[in-house]
Amino acid sequence: MSRGTVLALLIETENGGFSAALMDEKGFSKSREQGVLWVSHPVTGRILPFAGEGKFLQLEKRRNCYYALLPEGAKGEAYEDVIKETDIEEHDALEVLGEDRENNEILTSLSRTIQKRHIDMPAGSYTTHLFEKGSNKIRKKCGEEAIELVLASSPEDLVFESADLIYHMMVLLEAEGLSIQEVLAELKKRDS
């Protein structure tokens, strides 16, 4: 999983309590901007709000860790409420596809781009062209891409044609009011 350098976050409260969590540079920056702690989930690597009282009096990066000082009375059980069964299940669902977090973000980003093209319909965009032609044309294009995938003769062609098919499939899903998340949920069911 590629998520940058993750360091320990030492959390102290004014009344002397201590706790620990994980934090990366993105969580550190977001915490500084918003005035509340954002920590790294130990399983998925996602940036999540700190459980309980996340407002801090002090937050700094030290040599090999981050340090936060919370107000007196703040609770410091970082992961009791942050790690939820659904988070772990979501991570497992991504593993079904052999996807790491970065690759899942690519699918999500592509899905958003396709959705935005569907809304804005920018001139000159191939995606716009497909939406203008309608679902039947997009279905035919998916069929063409599936045939090209089957006929691919080299590993490079197989990867390229797979990407083409996935892209066109995602355009078809958007045209039909569906999402890639629904496909991922169906794949998760098949993992049982």
Protein Blocks (a to p, Z undefined) as FASTA:
>chain_A
ZZbjadddddddfkopacdddddfklmmmmmmnopacdddfklopacddehjfbdfbdcd
dfkbccddddehiacbfklmmpcfklmmmmmmmmmnopafklmmmmmmmmmmmmmmmmno
pghiaklmmmmnommlmmmmmmmmmmmmmmpmbfklmmmmmmmmmmmmmmmmmmnopafk
lmmmmmmmmmZZ
